[in-house]
Amino acid sequence: MPDDIPRLPRQRGKKNQPKDTAWKQQNLPALRPHYDVTSAIPVTLITGLATLAMGIALYFGHNGSLEQEVVYTNCYENRTGK
């Protein structure tokens, strides 16, 4: 072997295994909320009122917009230059 290549010592055992911790092994406890009537009904009502208000605002905003009508029925009769 050439002298310019360093020799690396061999390591045996758990060289490529992650440490046995809850973070590395993905065994952390998860948030598991408990839904009951006292928490579900207010959230549902608030969400419903918010979407209803947004729908009413969009409806009145649409009614206040301008609409332009373009009639294409006689487009071939009004040509110029022929």
PABA-658973 format. One record per residue: residue number from 1; residue in one letter; x, y, z of N, C-alpha, C, O in turn. Coordinates in steps of 0.2 Angstrom, whole numbers, always signed. Layout:
BEGIN
  pos  code    n.X    n.Y    n.Z   ca.X   ca.Y   ca.Z    c.X    c.Y    c.Z    o.X    o.Y    o.Z
  NUM     a      X      Y      Z      X      Y      Z      X      Y      Z      X      Y      Z
...
END
This chain:
BEGIN
  pos  code    n.X    n.Y    n.Z   ca.X   ca.Y   ca.Z    c.X    c.Y    c.Z    o.X    o.Y    o.Z
    1     m     +4     -6     +0     +0     +0     +0     +4     +6     +0    +10     +6     +3
    2     p     +2    +11     -4     +6    +17     -4     +6    +21     +3     +1    +20     +7
    3     d    +11    +25     +5    +11    +28    +12     +7    +34    +12     +6    +36    +18
    4     d     +5    +37     +7     +1    +43     +7     -7    +42     +9    -10    +47    +10
    5     i     -9    +36     +8    -16    +35    +10    -16    +33    +17    -13    +28    +20
    6     p    -20    +37    +21    -21    +35    +28    -25    +29    +30    -30    +28    +26
    7     r    -24    +25    +35    -28    +20    +36    -33    +22    +41    -31    +25    +46
    8     l    -39    +20    +40    -45    +22    +45    -46    +16    +49    -46    +10    +47
    9     p    -46    +17    +56    -48    +11    +60    -55     +8    +59    -59    +12    +58
   10     r    -56     +2    +60    -62     -1    +59    -66     -1    +65    -64     -2    +71
   11     q    -72     +1    +64    -77     +2    +70    -82     -3    +70    -85     -4    +64
   12     r    -84     -7    +75    -89    -12    +75    -94    -10    +79    -93     -6    +84
   13     g   -100    -13    +78   -106    -12    +83   -111     -7    +80   -112     -8    +74
   14     k   -114     -3    +84   -119     +2    +82   -117     +8    +78   -118    +13    +80
   15     k   -113     +7    +73   -110    +13    +70   -115    +17    +66   -115    +23    +66
   16     n   -120    +14    +62   -124    +17    +58   -131    +17    +61   -136    +20    +57
   17     q   -132    +15    +67   -139    +15    +70   -140    +22    +74   -135    +24    +77
   18     p   -146    +25    +73   -147    +31    +77   -147    +29    +85   -149    +24    +87
   19     k   -146    +34    +89   -147    +33    +96   -154    +32    +98   -159    +34    +95
   20     d   -155    +28   +103   -161    +25   +105   -165    +30   +109   -166    +29   +115
   21     t   -167    +36   +106   -171    +41   +110   -178    +42   +107   -179    +40   +101
   22     a   -182    +45   +111   -189    +45   +108   -189    +50   +102   -193    +49    +97
   23     w   -185    +55   +102   -185    +60    +96   -182    +56    +90   -185    +57    +85
   24     k   -177    +53    +91   -174    +49    +85   -178    +43    +82   -178    +42    +76
   25     q   -181    +40    +87   -185    +34    +85   -192    +36    +83   -197    +32    +82
   26     q   -194    +42    +84   -201    +45    +82   -206    +42    +87   -211    +39    +84
   27     n   -205    +41    +93   -210    +39    +98   -212    +44   +102   -214    +43   +108
   28     l   -212    +50   +100   -214    +56   +104   -222    +55   +105   -226    +53   +101
   29     p   -225    +57   +111   -232    +57   +112   -235    +63   +108   -232    +68   +107
   30     a   -241    +61   +105   -244    +66   +100   -250    +69   +104   -253    +66   +109
   31     l   -252    +75   +101   -258    +78   +104   -264    +75   +102   -265    +74    +96
   32     r   -268    +73   +106   -274    +69   +105   -280    +73   +108   -282    +72   +114
   33     p   -283    +78   +105   -288    +82   +108   -294    +78   +109   -296    +73   +105
   34     h   -298    +80   +114   -304    +76   +116   -310    +81   +114   -311    +86   +117
   35     y   -314    +79   +109   -319    +83   +106   -326    +81   +110   -327    +75   +111
   36     d   -329    +86   +113   -336    +84   +116   -341    +90   +113   -339    +94   +110
   37     v   -347    +90   +116   -352    +94   +114   -350   +101   +115   -351   +106   +111
   38     t   -347   +103   +121   -346   +109   +123   -340   +113   +119   -340   +119   +119
   39     s   -336   +109   +116   -331   +112   +112   -333   +112   +104   -330   +116   +101
   40     a   -337   +107   +102   -338   +106    +95   -344   +111    +93   -343   +114    +87
   41     i   -349   +112    +97   -354   +117    +95   -352   +124    +94   -353   +127    +89
   42     p   -348   +127    +98   -346   +134    +97   -341   +135    +91   -342   +139    +88
   43     v   -337   +130    +90   -332   +130    +84   -337   +130    +78   -335   +133    +73
   44     t   -341   +125    +78   -346   +125    +72   -350   +131    +71   -350   +133    +65
   45     l   -353   +134    +76   -357   +140    +75   -352   +146    +73   -354   +150    +69
   46     i   -346   +147    +76   -342   +152    +74   -340   +151    +66   -340   +156    +63
   47     t   -338   +145    +64   -336   +144    +57   -342   +145    +53   -341   +148    +47
   48     g   -348   +143    +55   -354   +144    +51   -356   +152    +50   -357   +154    +44
   49     l   -355   +156    +55   -357   +163    +55   -351   +166    +51   -353   +171    +47
   50     a   -345   +164    +51   -340   +168    +47   -341   +166    +40   -340   +171    +36
   51     t   -343   +160    +38   -344   +159    +31   -350   +162    +28   -351   +164    +23
   52     l   -355   +162    +33   -362   +166    +31   -360   +173    +29   -363   +176    +25
   53     a   -356   +176    +34   -355   +183    +33   -351   +185    +26   -352   +189    +23
   54     m   -346   +180    +25   -342   +181    +19   -347   +180    +13   -346   +183     +8
   55     g   -351   +175    +13   -356   +174     +8   -360   +180     +6   -362   +182     +0
   56     i   -363   +183    +12   -367   +189    +11   -363   +195     +8   -366   +198     +3
   57     a   -357   +196    +10   -353   +201     +7   -351   +200     +0   -351   +204     -4
   58     l   -350   +193     -2   -349   +192     -9   -355   +193    -13   -354   +195    -19
   59     y   -361   +191    -11   -367   +192    -14   -368   +199    -16   -370   +201    -21
   60     f   -368   +204    -11   -369   +211    -12   -364   +214    -16   -365   +219    -19
   61     g   -358   +212    -15   -352   +214    -19   -353   +212    -27   -351   +216    -31
   62     h   -356   +207    -28   -357   +204    -35   -363   +208    -38   -363   +210    -44
   63     n   -368   +210    -34   -374   +214    -36   -372   +221    -38   -375   +224    -42
   64     g   -367   +223    -35   -365   +230    -36   -360   +231    -42   -358   +237    -43
   65     s   -358   +226    -45   -353   +226    -50   -356   +228    -57   -362   +227    -57
   66     l   -353   +230    -61   -355   +232    -68   -354   +226    -73   -350   +222    -72
   67     e   -359   +226    -77   -359   +220    -82   -360   +223    -89   -364   +228    -90
   68     q   -356   +221    -94   -356   +224   -100   -358   +218   -105   -355   +213   -105
   69     e   -363   +220   -109   -365   +214   -114   -363   +216   -121   -364   +222   -123
   70     v   -360   +211   -124   -357   +212   -131   -361   +207   -135   -362   +201   -134
   71     v   -365   +210   -140   -369   +206   -145   -365   +205   -151   -362   +209   -154
   72     y   -364   +198   -153   -361   +196   -158   -365   +193   -164   -363   +190   -168
   73     t   -371   +195   -164   -376   +192   -169   -374   +195   -176   -375   +191   -181
   74     n   -373   +201   -177   -372   +204   -184   -364   +206   -185   -363   +211   -188
   75     c   -360   +202   -183   -353   +203   -183   -350   +203   -191   -345   +206   -192
   76     y   -353   +199   -195   -351   +198   -202   -354   +204   -206   -351   +205   -211
   77     e   -359   +207   -204   -362   +212   -209   -359   +219   -208   -359   +223   -212
   78     n   -355   +220   -202   -352   +226   -201   -345   +227   -203   -341   +231   -200
   79     r   -343   +223   -208   -336   +223   -210   -334   +229   -214   -339   +231   -218
   80     t   -329   +232   -213   -327   +237   -218   -321   +235   -222   -317   +231   -220
   81     g   -320   +238   -228   -315   +237   -233   -316   +231   -238   -312   +230   -242
   82     k   -322   +228   -238   -324   +223   -243   -330   +225   -246   -332   +221   -251
END
